[in-house]
Amino acid sequence: MADELDVDAMIARFRERAAAVQGRPLPPVAGPERERFMQHAQDDFQDFAIIGDASWTFDDGVLVLTVDLRPPVEDRAAG
């Protein structure tokens, strides 16, 4: 399986999906349906963006995705 898996391509697809969610048009809905749609879009973007920002290693047959959720270095230095 590892020989067939292109992890860089997979991560690139997640980046593309995150960008697509941001460009997704809002359907003609109102009220609670609109709020649900907007929340789903935000959740989709966050999920896709997190994987899209991951680095990876392949250790003894296990794909390990690493996601640094700390603020950027310049934000940490200022805080």
N, C-alpha and C positions, 0 to 999 in steps of 0.2 A: 504493500500500500504506500509506504513512504517514497518508493521510487516513482510512483505515479502522481504524487501530490506536489503541486507547484504552490508552495505556501506564499511566495511573493505575489503570484497572480491572484490567489484567494484574497489576500489582504488588499490588493489593489481593487478588487471587485467590491469589497466592503467600503473603501473610500468612495468609489463611484456611486454606490447606493446611498451613502450619507449625503453626497452632493445632490443626488436626484431627489431625495426627500426634501431638501431645502428648496428645490425648485418646483416642488409638487404644487399644482394649483389647488386652491380651496374650492371644493364643490359648492354648489348653491344650497347650503344647509344653514339652518339657524338654530338658536337656542341650545339645548343640551347636546344635540347631535353635532353641532359645530364645535362645542367644547371638547367632546369626545374625539372628534377627528383631529383637532389641534393637539390634544394630548397624545394620541397615537402617533402623530407625525413627529412630535418632540421625542417620544420614546424610541421610535424607529431611528431617528437621526442619532440620538445618543448611543444606542446599541451599535449601529453601523460604524459610527465615528470611533468608538472605543476600540473595536477590533481593527479598524483601519489604521489606528495609531500604534498598534502592537508591534513589538519586535518578537522574534521567535527563535527557538532552538529545537533541535530534534535529539532527545536524549534517550538512548536505549529503547527506541521504538515508541517513545511518547512525545507528541508534539506539545511544546510548552510555549504559550503565548504570554508575554510579559507586557503589562500596561502600567506605565508610570502615571499615577493620578495626582502626583504632587504638582503644585503650581509651577509655572516656568521659573527658572533660576533667578531672573531679574525680579520677579515678584517676591520670592523668598528672601532675597537680599534686602529689599526695601522694607520688609515686615519686621 
